[in-house]
């Protein structure tokens, strides 16, 4: 098939059924591989939809400057869009952003603005957003899409991504998706429930994230969690919450690569771990996990033993076999809980850190 530009290759990402990493042989756990999108992540969908809507409404004019806070993947998406459409792209990032992401973005002409000083709670996210606001104020013609609160972010998934999924499934018991901006989680929940009204939607967040009201603490995973609750995260669209620890997600990444041939990013590892926990408690129910990006972003980090040691997670603490991993999926460190309740590890951990509003 011939396309007019690379952006037209977005979407229609494959769904793969796990073969070996299953609690029981009859279990049905599927993974939607969003890393197949042109810049390597699910963020391509929201980024293009937000840009096109801004263009349609006259908020974004030819040659404009786009400034956005990103932990990585949205930055890659905007760099690609900017190269195709002719926008100046300035990405406000922090030291957790993978070098491969920065190299990709700059290769396509994006500019990097690095925030190096975290807030008192150790989060860079609020500091990044403050920097975006300052740049938009100071640069003539600058615009930010505000992926955290822009309704066109979840709308992209309600209108497009969910339709791909409903074409693939006659039945679906559960959707398992991670929280970052809340965009694909909230949008998919709304869109899929039109076809599957009894769908159980399980949110996956990092232990340490404050998106659901827990006290923020630094964690290793990228592309998941926030130090506050974003506007695009809609709790009413979610049935349960599973908080996944770094060791759980990183272990899944390693085992999936070795035993299923799936190379996923850290947030994808967290989503699959939560999907396995759901499957363990619901034998035979079809469950779909959304893997937001490809592990190619993290080959020299998540998948590198020396990098893990240098960053406080010796590979020896990770589970190496499917048997070990499935044992822990049946008894996760933080048991999934109905939204609005708190699991044992979360009780009394405090309120959302509203750093983005500072």
C-alpha positions in Angstrom: 0.0 0.0 0.0 1.3 3.5 -0.9 0.8 6.4 1.5 1.2 10.1 0.9 3.2 10.6 4.1 4.4 8.6 7.1 1.5 9.9 9.3 -1.0 8.0 7.2 0.6 4.7 8.4 -0.7 5.4 11.9 -3.2 3.0 13.5 -4.4 -0.6 12.7 -1.9 -1.9 15.2 -1.8 -5.7 15.8 -3.2 -7.6 18.7 -1.2 -10.7 19.8 -2.5 -13.5 22.1 -0.1 -14.7 24.7 0.8 -18.3 24.2 3.1 -19.3 27.1 2.8 -16.6 29.8 -0.7 -17.6 31.0 -2.1 -18.5 34.5 -4.0 -21.4 32.8 -3.9 -22.9 29.3 -7.5 -21.8 28.7 -6.9 -18.2 29.6 -7.1 -15.6 26.9 -4.8 -12.6 27.4 -4.2 -10.3 24.5 -1.8 -7.4 24.0 -2.4 -4.5 21.5 1.1 -3.5 20.3 1.0 0.3 20.0 4.7 0.4 19.4 4.0 -0.4 15.7 2.8 3.2 15.2 5.2 5.3 13.1 7.1 6.9 15.9 6.8 3.8 18.1 4.0 4.5 20.6 0.3 5.1 21.2 1.0 8.8 21.6 1.0 9.2 17.8 -2.8 8.8 17.9 -3.5 11.6 20.4 -0.8 13.9 19.1 -2.0 13.8 15.5 -5.7 14.2 16.6 -4.8 17.1 18.9 -2.8 18.8 16.1 -5.4 18.3 13.4 -8.2 19.7 15.7 -6.1 22.7 16.6 -5.5 23.3 12.9 -9.2 22.9 12.1 -10.2 25.4 14.7 -7.6 27.9 13.7 -5.6 27.7 16.9 -2.5 26.3 15.1 -1.3 28.1 11.9 1.4 27.1 9.4 4.9 27.5 10.8 3.8 27.8 14.4 5.8 26.7 17.4 4.6 23.8 19.5 5.9 23.5 23.1 5.0 20.4 25.1 6.0 18.7 28.3 6.8 15.0 27.7 8.5 12.0 29.4 9.4 10.8 26.0 6.8 9.3 23.6 4.7 12.3 23.0 7.9 14.1 22.1 8.7 11.6 19.5 5.2 11.9 18.0 5.4 15.7 17.9 8.9 15.6 16.4 7.6 13.4 13.6 4.5 15.5 13.0 6.6 18.7 13.1 8.9 17.3 10.4 6.0 16.3 8.1 3.9 19.5 8.7 6.6 22.1 9.1 6.1 23.1 12.8 8.9 24.1 15.1 8.8 21.7 18.0 10.2 22.4 21.5 10.1 19.5 23.9 10.4 20.1 27.7 11.9 16.9 29.1 13.8 15.8 32.2 16.8 13.5 33.1 14.5 10.4 33.1 13.9 10.7 29.4 15.6 7.9 27.5 18.6 9.0 25.3 17.1 7.1 22.4 14.0 9.3 22.6 16.0 12.5 22.7 18.1 11.3 19.7 15.0 10.4 17.7 13.4 13.7 18.4 16.5 15.8 17.6 17.1 13.8 14.4 13.8 15.0 13.2 14.5 18.6 14.0 12.9 19.0 17.4 14.6 21.2 20.0 15.2 19.9 23.6 14.6 22.0 26.7 15.9 20.0 29.7 14.5 20.6 33.2 17.1 19.5 35.7 15.8 20.4 39.1 12.8 18.4 40.5 10.3 19.7 42.9 10.6 18.9 46.6 8.8 15.6 46.2 11.2 14.5 43.6 8.9 14.9 40.6 10.0 16.6 37.4 6.5 16.8 35.9 5.3 19.9 37.6 8.6 21.6 36.9 8.3 20.7 33.2 4.8 22.2 33.0 5.9 25.4 34.6 8.6 25.6 32.0 6.2 25.1 29.1 4.0 27.9 30.4 6.9 30.2 30.5 8.1 29.3 27.0 4.6 29.8 25.6 4.4 33.2 27.3 7.8 34.3 26.0 7.8 32.9 22.4 5.7 34.8 19.9 3.2 32.4 18.2 3.9 29.5 20.6 1.2 27.0 21.4 0.9 24.1 23.7 -1.4 21.1 23.1 -1.6 20.4 26.9 -1.9 16.6 26.6 -2.9 16.3 30.2 -6.2 18.2 29.9 -6.9 18.5 26.2 -10.2 16.6 25.5 -9.0 15.8 22.0 -6.5 13.4 23.6 -9.1 10.9 24.9 -11.4 11.7 22.0 -8.8 10.2 19.6 -9.1 6.9 21.3 -12.8 6.9 21.6 -13.3 7.7 17.9 -10.4 5.6 16.4 -8.5 3.2 18.7 -11.7 1.7 20.2 -13.1 1.0 16.7 -10.0 -1.0 15.8 -10.5 -3.1 19.0 -14.2 -3.7 18.4 -13.4 -5.0 14.9 -11.1 -7.6 16.4 -13.3 -8.9 19.3 -16.7 -10.4 19.5 -16.4 -10.6 23.3 -14.2 -8.7 25.7 -14.4 -9.0 29.5 -11.8 -6.6 30.6 -9.6 -3.7 29.3 -6.3 -3.1 31.2 -4.6 0.2 30.4 -2.0 2.3 32.1 -2.4 5.9 33.4 -0.2 8.6 32.1 -2.3 11.6 30.9 -5.4 9.5 31.2 -6.1 9.9 27.5 -6.1 6.4 26.2 -7.5 4.9 29.4 -10.5 7.3 29.5 -11.1 7.3 25.7 -11.0 3.6 25.3 -13.3 3.1 28.2 -15.9 5.3 26.7 -15.6 3.9 23.2 -15.5 0.2 24.1 -18.4 0.3 26.5 -20.6 1.3 23.5 -19.9 -2.2 22.2 -19.3 -4.1 25.4 -21.5 -2.5 28.1 -20.4 -5.0 30.8 -16.7 -4.4 30.1 -14.5 -4.2 33.3 -12.0 -1.3 32.9 -8.9 -1.7 35.1 -6.5 1.2 35.4 -2.8 0.5 36.0 -0.7 3.0 37.8 2.9 3.0 39.1 3.5 2.6 42.8 4.7 6.1 43.7 2.3 7.9 41.3 -0.2 10.3 42.8 -2.7 10.2 39.9 -5.2 8.4 42.2 -4.5 10.3 45.4 -1.5 8.4 46.8 1.5 10.2 48.0 4.0 10.8 45.2 7.3 9.0 45.6 10.0 8.6 42.8 9.8 5.4 40.8 11.8 3.9 37.9 9.2 3.3 35.2 8.8 5.8 32.4 5.5 6.6 30.5 3.2 5.8 33.4 1.9 7.8 36.4 2.0 11.5 37.4 2.5 13.6 40.5 -1.0 14.9 40.3 -4.4 13.9 38.7 -4.7 15.1 35.1 -7.9 16.4 33.7 -8.1 13.6 31.1 -8.2 11.0 33.8 -11.9 10.2 34.4 -12.4 8.0 37.5 -16.0 7.4 36.6 -14.8 5.5 33.5 -12.8 3.0 35.6 -13.9 0.0 37.7 -10.7 -1.0 39.5 -7.1 0.1 40.0 -3.9 -2.0 40.1 -0.8 -0.3 41.4 2.3 -2.0 39.9 5.8 -1.8 41.4 8.9 -1.3 39.3 10.2 -4.8 39.9 6.9 -6.3 38.7 6.8 -4.3 35.5 10.5 -4.7 34.7 10.3 -8.5 35.3 7.4 -8.8 32.8 9.4 -6.9 30.2 12.3 -9.3 30.5 10.2 -12.5 30.6 7.9 -11.4 27.7 10.9 -10.8 25.5 12.5 -14.1 26.3 9.4 -16.3 26.2 6.9 -14.6 23.9 9.2 -12.5 21.7 7.4 -9.3 22.7 9.7 -6.4 23.3 7.6 -3.9 25.3 8.3 -0.6 27.2 8.0 -0.4 30.9 4.4 0.7 30.9 3.5 -2.2 28.7 5.2 -4.5 31.2 3.0 -3.0 33.9 -0.2 -3.4 31.8 0.6 -7.1 31.0 1.3 -7.8 34.7 -2.1 -6.3 35.7 -3.8 -8.3 32.9 -2.2 -11.5 34.1 -3.5 -10.7 37.6 -7.0 -10.2 36.2 -6.8 -13.4 34.2 -5.7 -15.3 37.3 -8.8 -14.2 39.1 -11.2 -14.7 36.1 -10.4 -18.0 34.4 -11.0 -18.0 30.6 -12.2 -14.4 30.4 -10.9 -12.5 27.4 -8.7 -9.6 28.6 -6.9 -7.0 26.5 -3.8 -5.1 27.7 -2.7 -2.0 25.9 1.1 -1.9 25.4 1.8 1.8 24.8 5.2 1.6 23.2 8.1 -0.6 22.1 11.0 -1.8 24.2 13.3 -0.5 21.5 13.2 2.8 23.4 14.8 1.1 26.4 17.3 -1.4 25.1 20.2 0.3 26.9 18.2 0.8 30.1 15.4 -1.6 31.1 17.0 -4.4 29.1 20.6 -3.6 30.1 21.9 -5.3 33.3 24.6 -2.8 34.0 22.2 0.2 33.6 19.8 -1.5 36.1 22.5 -2.0 38.7 23.7 1.6 38.3 20.1 2.9 38.9 19.3 0.8 42.0 17.6 -2.2 40.5 20.0 -5.2 40.3 18.7 -7.6 37.7 19.1 -10.4 40.3 15.9 -9.0 42.1 13.8 -9.5 38.9 11.9 -12.7 38.2 13.5 -14.7 35.3 10.9 -17.4 34.5 7.3 -17.5 33.6 6.6 -19.6 36.6 8.0 -17.1 39.0 6.2 -14.3 37.3 2.8 -16.0 37.3 3.2 -16.8 40.9 3.6 -13.1 41.7 0.8 -12.2 39.3 -1.6 -14.3 41.5 -0.3 -12.5 44.6 0.8 -9.0 43.5 2.5 -6.6 45.9 -0.6 -4.4 45.7 -3.8 -6.2 45.3 -6.2 -4.7 42.7 -9.0 -2.7 44.3 -12.3 -1.2 43.3 -11.8 2.4 42.4 -12.6 4.6 45.4 -11.3 1.9 47.8 -7.7 1.6 48.9 -5.6 -1.5 48.8 -3.6 -2.4 51.9 -0.4 -0.7 50.7 -2.2 2.5 49.9 -4.1 3.1 53.1 -3.4 6.5 54.6 -0.9 7.6 52.0 -2.2 11.1 51.5 -3.6 13.3 48.8 -2.8 14.3 45.3 0.1 16.6 44.9 -1.3 19.3 42.7 2.1 20.3 41.4 0.9 21.1 37.9 -1.1 24.1 39.2 1.9 25.7 40.9 
